[in-house]
Amino acid sequence: MPEICSFNGMSIKIIWEDHLPKHLHVFVGRSETRITFDGEILSGNLEQDKLKSLRKWLIKRQDELNDLWEKAMRKEPIERIEP
């Protein structure tokens, strides 16, 4: 599960060959939250300040995230993206 970005105490990862909807795995310490590219929480929870900054980042990085998702589904190497 490669880390694609980290900021504000969050480690953001994508799993190769994961299921739809397109989503990320966000780790804060030992806690995991799954969140869609649209900002909907699938499981877990985040502090409001972290959730707010993550949702802003999702909007800003939408095109890059979609490209990374496609690469991950093909098991291709994926690169880190900026916070």
VOSE-521759 format. One record per residue: residue number from 1; x, y, z of N, C-alpha, C in turn. Coordinates in pm, 1 decimal. Example, Ala and Ser with C-alpha at 12.3 -4.5 7.8 and 13.67 -1.06 7.14 Angstrom:
// residues 2
+-----+----------+----------+----------+----------+----------+----------+----------+----------+----------+
: num :       nx :       ny :       nz :      cax :      cay :      caz :       cx :       cy :       cz :
+-----+----------+----------+----------+----------+----------+----------+----------+----------+----------+
:   1 :   1319.0 :   -569.0 :    780.0 :   1230.0 :   -450.0 :    780.0 :   1320.0 :   -330.0 :    780.0 :
:   2 :   1285.0 :   -225.0 :    708.0 :   1367.0 :   -106.0 :    714.0 :   1290.0 :      3.0 :    787.0 :
+-----+----------+----------+----------+----------+----------+----------+----------+----------+----------+
// end
This chain:
// residues 83
+-----+----------+----------+----------+----------+----------+----------+----------+----------+----------+
: num :       nx :       ny :       nz :      cax :      cay :      caz :       cx :       cy :       cz :
+-----+----------+----------+----------+----------+----------+----------+----------+----------+----------+
:   1 :     86.5 :   -116.5 :      0.0 :      0.0 :      0.0 :      0.0 :     91.2 :    122.9 :      0.0 :
:   2 :    120.4 :    177.3 :   -117.1 :    213.3 :    290.3 :   -123.7 :    152.9 :    420.4 :    -71.3 :
:   3 :    236.7 :    495.4 :     -0.8 :    196.3 :    627.9 :     44.7 :    210.5 :    724.6 :    -71.9 :
:   4 :    103.0 :    798.4 :   -100.1 :    108.9 :    894.2 :   -210.3 :    130.6 :   1036.7 :   -161.1 :
:   5 :    102.2 :   1061.9 :    -33.9 :    120.1 :   1195.7 :     21.1 :    109.2 :   1188.8 :    172.4 :
:   6 :    169.8 :   1287.0 :    238.0 :    148.8 :   1301.8 :    381.7 :    151.6 :   1450.4 :    415.5 :
:   7 :     58.1 :   1490.4 :    498.9 :     51.9 :   1627.8 :    546.3 :    -43.8 :   1634.2 :    664.2 :
:   8 :    -27.9 :   1735.2 :    746.9 :   -117.3 :   1759.5 :    860.3 :   -133.2 :   1634.8 :    949.4 :
:   9 :    -24.6 :   1557.1 :    961.0 :    -29.2 :   1438.0 :   1045.3 :    -98.8 :   1318.4 :    982.7 :
:  10 :   -132.3 :   1327.1 :    853.3 :   -202.3 :   1218.8 :    783.6 :   -109.2 :   1152.8 :    682.1 :
:  11 :   -116.4 :   1021.5 :    673.6 :    -47.6 :    944.1 :    571.6 :   -154.8 :    892.5 :    476.1 :
:  12 :   -145.3 :    929.4 :    348.1 :   -249.8 :    897.6 :    250.6 :   -197.2 :    790.9 :    155.3 :
:  13 :   -274.1 :    682.7 :    142.3 :   -228.8 :    567.8 :     63.9 :   -337.6 :    519.2 :    -31.9 :
:  14 :   -291.7 :    451.4 :   -136.9 :   -380.3 :    383.8 :   -232.4 :   -340.4 :    235.9 :   -232.8 :
:  15 :   -438.4 :    149.0 :   -238.7 :   -412.0 :      5.5 :   -245.2 :   -424.3 :    -40.1 :   -391.0 :
:  16 :   -325.0 :   -118.7 :   -436.2 :   -332.5 :   -173.9 :   -571.0 :   -453.1 :   -265.7 :   -582.9 :
:  17 :   -519.6 :   -256.8 :   -697.0 :   -636.6 :   -339.3 :   -729.8 :   -746.5 :   -330.1 :   -624.4 :
:  18 :   -768.0 :   -212.1 :   -569.3 :   -873.7 :   -191.2 :   -470.5 :  -1009.3 :   -184.7 :   -541.9 :
:  19 :  -1115.0 :   -183.9 :   -465.9 :  -1250.8 :   -184.8 :   -518.6 :  -1304.5 :    -43.1 :   -535.4 :
:  20 :  -1409.5 :    -31.5 :   -612.7 :  -1479.9 :     96.0 :   -627.4 :  -1568.5 :    118.7 :   -506.0 :
:  21 :  -1606.1 :    240.2 :   -473.7 :  -1572.7 :    364.0 :   -543.2 :  -1425.8 :    400.5 :   -520.1 :
:  22 :  -1374.1 :    487.2 :   -608.0 :  -1236.7 :    532.9 :   -592.7 :  -1223.2 :    596.5 :   -454.8 :
:  23 :  -1122.4 :    551.5 :   -380.6 :  -1104.8 :    601.8 :   -245.0 :   -960.1 :    592.0 :   -200.6 :
:  24 :   -932.0 :    657.9 :    -92.0 :   -800.1 :    659.4 :    -31.2 :   -808.5 :    601.4 :    108.9 :
:  25 :   -695.0 :    556.5 :    158.2 :   -681.9 :    510.8 :    295.4 :   -596.8 :    615.4 :    366.8 :
:  26 :   -653.7 :    676.2 :    468.3 :   -587.3 :    784.0 :    540.4 :   -555.9 :    735.0 :    681.5 :
:  27 :   -429.4 :    741.9 :    716.7 :   -384.5 :    695.0 :    847.8 :   -339.4 :    813.1 :    931.7 :
:  28 :   -389.1 :    816.7 :   1053.0 :   -343.2 :    910.5 :   1154.9 :   -307.5 :    823.1 :   1274.1 :
:  29 :   -178.2 :    809.2 :   1297.7 :   -135.1 :    713.0 :   1398.7 :   -176.7 :    572.6 :   1355.2 :
:  30 :   -247.9 :    502.4 :   1441.6 :   -293.2 :    366.1 :   1409.9 :   -436.3 :    364.3 :   1355.5 :
:  31 :   -497.8 :    480.3 :   1348.2 :   -637.0 :    490.4 :   1303.7 :   -643.8 :    504.9 :   1151.8 :
:  32 :   -735.1 :    430.1 :   1089.0 :   -752.3 :    434.6 :    943.6 :   -891.6 :    485.2 :    908.7 :
:  33 :   -896.1 :    574.1 :    809.8 :  -1022.3 :    623.1 :    754.2 :  -1017.4 :    601.2 :    603.9 :
:  34 :  -1124.6 :    548.4 :    548.2 :  -1135.6 :    536.2 :    402.7 :  -1227.0 :    647.8 :    355.2 :
:  35 :  -1181.6 :    723.4 :    253.3 :  -1257.1 :    837.5 :    204.5 :  -1254.5 :    838.6 :     51.8 :
:  36 :  -1370.3 :    866.4 :     -8.6 :  -1379.6 :    869.6 :   -154.5 :  -1309.6 :    993.8 :   -208.8 :
:  37 :  -1286.1 :    994.4 :   -338.2 :  -1225.3 :   1110.4 :   -402.8 :  -1318.2 :   1231.3 :   -395.0 :
:  38 :  -1446.5 :   1208.4 :   -367.1 :  -1543.0 :   1317.9 :   -351.3 :  -1551.8 :   1367.3 :   -207.1 :
:  39 :  -1476.3 :   1305.3 :   -116.9 :  -1472.7 :   1350.4 :     21.5 :  -1570.9 :   1282.0 :    114.9 :
:  40 :  -1637.0 :   1176.7 :     68.0 :  -1731.1 :   1102.9 :    152.5 :  -1656.4 :    998.2 :    233.6 :
:  41 :  -1678.7 :    996.1 :    362.6 :  -1615.1 :    896.8 :    448.5 :  -1686.9 :    763.1 :    433.7 :
:  42 :  -1610.2 :    659.3 :    398.3 :  -1664.3 :    524.1 :    385.2 :  -1654.9 :    448.6 :    517.9 :
:  43 :  -1546.1 :    470.3 :    589.7 :  -1529.7 :    407.8 :    721.3 :  -1427.4 :    487.4 :    800.9 :
:  44 :  -1438.0 :    477.3 :    931.5 :  -1347.7 :    550.0 :   1019.3 :  -1395.2 :    692.7 :   1040.3 :
:  45 :  -1308.5 :    773.1 :   1097.1 :  -1340.3 :    914.0 :   1116.5 :  -1212.0 :    993.1 :   1130.1 :
:  46 :  -1222.5 :   1121.3 :   1102.5 :  -1110.3 :   1213.4 :   1114.6 :  -1154.0 :   1333.5 :   1195.6 :
:  47 :  -1059.0 :   1394.4 :   1263.2 :  -1087.3 :   1520.2 :   1330.4 :  -1131.8 :   1620.9 :   1224.2 :
:  48 :  -1218.6 :   1711.9 :   1261.9 :  -1276.5 :   1806.6 :   1165.7 :  -1170.7 :   1888.9 :   1092.3 :
:  49 :  -1065.5 :   1933.5 :   1161.6 :   -963.3 :   2013.3 :   1093.4 :   -889.7 :   1930.4 :    988.7 :
:  50 :   -862.5 :   1804.1 :   1018.8 :   -796.0 :   1716.6 :    922.3 :   -889.1 :   1685.2 :    805.5 :
:  51 :  -1015.3 :   1659.1 :    834.2 :  -1111.9 :   1630.2 :    728.9 :  -1126.7 :   1749.5 :    635.3 :
:  52 :  -1133.6 :   1868.2 :    691.2 :  -1147.8 :   1989.3 :    609.9 :  -1026.8 :   2008.2 :    517.8 :
:  53 :   -905.2 :   1992.4 :    571.7 :   -786.4 :   2009.3 :    487.2 :   -774.6 :   1897.7 :    384.5 :
:  54 :   -815.9 :   1775.9 :    420.0 :   -812.8 :   1664.5 :    325.7 :   -911.1 :   1688.3 :    210.9 :
:  55 :  -1030.2 :   1735.5 :    241.9 :  -1128.9 :   1762.2 :    136.4 :  -1080.8 :   1871.6 :     41.2 :
:  56 :  -1016.2 :   1973.1 :     92.2 :   -959.3 :   2077.7 :      5.3 :   -852.1 :   2018.5 :    -85.3 :
:  57 :   -768.9 :   1932.4 :    -28.0 :   -663.3 :   1866.7 :   -104.9 :   -722.4 :   1776.7 :   -213.1 :
:  58 :   -828.5 :   1703.4 :   -180.6 :   -893.5 :   1615.7 :   -278.9 :   -941.9 :   1695.6 :   -400.4 :
:  59 :  -1000.8 :   1810.6 :   -376.5 :  -1048.5 :   1895.9 :   -486.4 :   -930.4 :   1942.7 :   -571.1 :
:  60 :   -826.9 :   1987.5 :   -505.2 :   -708.6 :   2042.1 :   -573.2 :   -635.2 :   1936.0 :   -655.1 :
:  61 :   -633.1 :   1813.4 :   -608.1 :   -552.8 :   1706.1 :   -669.8 :   -636.4 :   1602.0 :   -744.4 :
:  62 :   -760.4 :   1633.6 :   -777.8 :   -853.5 :   1538.4 :   -839.9 :   -795.5 :   1469.0 :   -964.1 :
:  63 :   -738.3 :   1545.3 :  -1057.2 :   -684.0 :   1484.8 :  -1179.5 :   -568.4 :   1390.1 :  -1149.0 :
:  64 :   -478.4 :   1431.8 :  -1061.4 :   -364.9 :   1346.7 :  -1024.9 :   -411.7 :   1219.6 :   -954.4 :
:  65 :   -510.7 :   1232.8 :   -868.0 :   -563.6 :   1116.3 :   -796.5 :   -626.7 :   1016.4 :   -892.6 :
:  66 :   -702.2 :   1065.6 :   -988.9 :   -762.8 :    975.5 :  -1087.4 :   -656.1 :    902.3 :  -1167.8 :
:  67 :   -548.7 :    972.6 :  -1205.5 :   -438.4 :    908.0 :  -1277.2 :   -372.3 :    800.7 :  -1190.3 :
:  68 :   -348.7 :    832.6 :  -1063.9 :   -286.6 :    735.3 :   -973.8 :   -375.9 :    613.2 :   -952.7 :
:  69 :   -507.1 :    636.1 :   -941.3 :   -600.1 :    524.2 :   -923.8 :   -590.0 :    427.7 :  -1042.2 :
:  70 :   -589.4 :    483.9 :  -1163.9 :   -580.4 :    399.1 :  -1283.2 :   -449.4 :    320.9 :  -1285.0 :
:  71 :   -340.4 :    385.7 :  -1249.3 :   -211.9 :    315.4 :  -1243.3 :   -215.5 :    205.3 :  -1137.7 :
:  72 :   -271.9 :    234.9 :  -1022.7 :   -279.0 :    134.8 :   -915.5 :   -362.1 :     14.4 :   -958.5 :
:  73 :   -469.0 :     37.4 :  -1033.0 :   -553.1 :    -73.8 :  -1077.6 :   -478.6 :   -163.5 :  -1176.3 :
:  74 :   -380.2 :   -105.1 :  -1245.6 :   -298.5 :   -183.5 :  -1340.0 :   -169.3 :   -233.4 :  -1273.5 :
:  75 :   -156.9 :   -209.7 :  -1143.2 :    -37.0 :   -247.6 :  -1066.7 :     89.3 :   -182.3 :  -1120.6 :
:  76 :     76.3 :    -62.7 :  -1173.5 :    191.6 :     13.0 :  -1220.8 :    246.5 :     94.3 :  -1104.0 :
:  77 :    373.8 :    128.1 :  -1109.9 :    430.6 :    212.7 :  -1004.6 :    356.0 :    346.3 :   -997.0 :
:  78 :    333.4 :    391.0 :   -876.5 :    267.2 :    520.5 :   -860.2 :    360.0 :    613.5 :   -782.0 :
:  79 :    355.2 :    738.2 :   -818.6 :    444.2 :    835.8 :   -757.9 :    370.2 :    917.1 :   -650.4 :
:  80 :    447.5 :    981.2 :   -568.5 :    391.4 :   1069.5 :   -466.1 :    341.8 :   1197.7 :   -532.4 :
:  81 :    244.3 :   1259.5 :   -469.6 :    196.6 :   1389.0 :   -516.2 :    208.9 :   1490.3 :   -403.7 :
:  82 :    209.4 :   1615.9 :   -440.7 :    229.7 :   1725.0 :   -344.8 :    109.9 :   1741.4 :   -251.0 :
:  83 :    139.0 :   1787.4 :   -129.6 :     28.8 :   1818.2 :    -36.3 :    -57.1 :   1933.4 :    -87.8 :
+-----+----------+----------+----------+----------+----------+----------+----------+----------+----------+
// end
